[in-house]
Amino acid sequence: MKYAAAGAALLLLVIAAFAAAAAVLTSSAGPSGSACLYAATSSLPERDPAAALSDLASLDREQQDNAALIIQTAQHLGLPARAAVIAVAVAMQESRLRNLPYGHLDSLGLFQQRPSQGWGTPEQILTPSHAARRFYDRLVTVPRWERLPLTKAAQAVQRSAFPDAYAAWEPLAQRTVDLLAGACVPPISGEQVAAVIAYAYAQLGKPYVWGAEGPHAFDCSGLTMRAYQAAGISIPRVAADQWRHGPPIPPGQEQPGDLAFFNPQPDGPGHVGIVIGNGQMIHAPNRRETVKIGPYHRGDLVGFTRPVLRQARSR
């Protein structure tokens, strides 16, 4: 109970701070009409910001707008960043990110989709938001698409005569998504942020047990998964998959409720905590410590993500 009074006061500050942050994040309208800041160039999640900015500068405004729309569509569907990387790479290969009113046979649009193959009417295919959504609708039906090489995932959707050509676009697509995704990520509602942090506060002092998901003990990703479930948001179970699930947030733009990741491993980060503000997080560190509050500005920080609510998709 010693944390109760401080926790209640902090939650009020969290909600107020989040409301102010949301006002900033939604102050500009993005290319698809959704609220979105375009590109946060001062601090990027990319390992080489100069290369990412150079890549973006190589695209004209039409191409940038179409890339941002493809990324936003994935976010609005609750898909991980990997889906956007695949889609952007495909559009780069098929149309150079242009909404082409022509193509081979009856192919049209960003992804060169064909009315004769069930992608929609010509008018629908030439509507970029429809084309992107239809691409994702088919992508998510591919078994284990998240773990396939980009060429195989793309080919399962596109049935291209030149499937290996998609590979050449993966680095540029990845950097474009890294650059734009954090700036276009929709905020989580204040009520959901409060629910995430309230759940995490209630677990302070509970023991760390590897593989535990509560209610009496937790490991790091078990705690974050349960906290987001308390807010009605489903995220994967382990830290590495949680890292791939949410759109990245540029360092310095993290907000209460975001996830902070640490301890880089070959398959992804090995540790995760929940940002609560003022450089602090709640996390389950290791078996020698209990669930606690601690700083997230440390040497093994990998980055931040903001899980978003998955929206139902019709098949």
Buried (B, 14 or more C-beta within 10 A) or exposed (E): EEEEEEBEEBBEEBBEBBEEBBEEBBEEEBBBEBBBBBBBEEEBBBEEBEBBBEBBEEBEEEBBBBBBBBBBBBBBBBBBBBBBBBBBBBBBBBBBBBBBEEBEEBBBBBBBBBBEEEBBEBEBBBBBBBBBBBBBBBBBEBEEBBEBEBBBBBBBBBEBEEBEBBBEBBEBBBBBBBBBBBBBBBBBBBEBBBBBBBBBBBBBEBEBBEEBBBEEBBBBBBBBBBBBBBBEBEBBBBBBBBBBBBBBBBBEBBBBBBBBBBBBEEEBBBBBBBBBBEEBBBBBBEEEEBBBBEEBEEEEBBBBBBBBBBEEEEE
